[in-house]
Amino acid sequence: MPPAEPKRTKPRVHDPVRVRKALTAQVEAVTEAAHALSAEQRALPSGLPGWDVHALLVHIALQIDALPRALARPEAASSDLAGARPLDLPTWVRTTSDFAHDLDEETRTEAARTDDAAARIDEAVAQLDPVLESAVRPDLLVPHPVGAMRVLDFTVTRLVELVAHSDDLARATGVPVTLDRTALATSVRLLADALAAKAPGGSVEVRIPPFAVTQCVEGPRHTRGTPPNVVETDPLTWLRLATGRTSWSAALADGTVSASGDRADLGPQLPVLG
């Protein structure tokens, strides 16, 4: 008997109210942390290639005001989405590398002309606040480098960026940055969905309790009992694996990920962001 076809899953439906609250909470957390940093901490390496913490903070500001900037562009337009094929979230995850160079250049340019990165974050928040209440909705399209997106989906991408960079900031400086539970859960699930889209199949079960379980990788599909190929990790480790902050081999070595079964090697599939 041939192996079963991979299970087709419907796109996740995000609740605008929950997304808006999560974005607000994560913005507040990273803003508070930015203002707590000393000049010495802002000069530390960020852990990201070529950026110090000052540049990381400026990049965070750019991620915060990306939504109001997108809404202000003349291409942004209302649509009932009938017949439209906006960029979906798993595709966004897999195509971020297409415009990573431009984002790096924008960050470096902005960082060079910004003296106070925390104040730059405050400016971004001031631009976000007036539009957030009405903008997080599924019936509006905004332009994006690789295709128009529903503004609600674009806001979810801001959650992923802010969660990942909040973790970057905490690791680089030692200053705790709260990760909003909904923001973290949304990011974990999206990155798990992107893995399933990148490596479709049902031979490996990936467990990220308490937020996500997905199946991926071509091969015989598990249907009953204990899966023969299982990967399990915690949400923060998954975030770091999926975004390239840590490697598969390093996570195996330090015990933050467990993998059992002949096919339970996600190294070739990681990272999924980019």
Secondary structure, DSSP 8 states (H G I E B T S, - for coil): ---------------HHHHHHHHHHHHHHHHHHHHT--HHHHTSB-SSTT-BHHHHHHHHHHHHTHHHHHHHSTT-EE---TT-----HHHHHHHGGGGHHHHHHHHHHHHHT-S-HHHHHHHHHHHHHHHHHHH--TTEEE--TTS-EEHHHHHHHHHHHHHHHHHHHHHHH-------HHHHHHHHHHHHHHHHHHS--SSEEEEETTTEEEEESSS----SSS-SSEEEE-HHHHHHHHTTSS-HHHHHHTTSEEEESTT---GGG-----
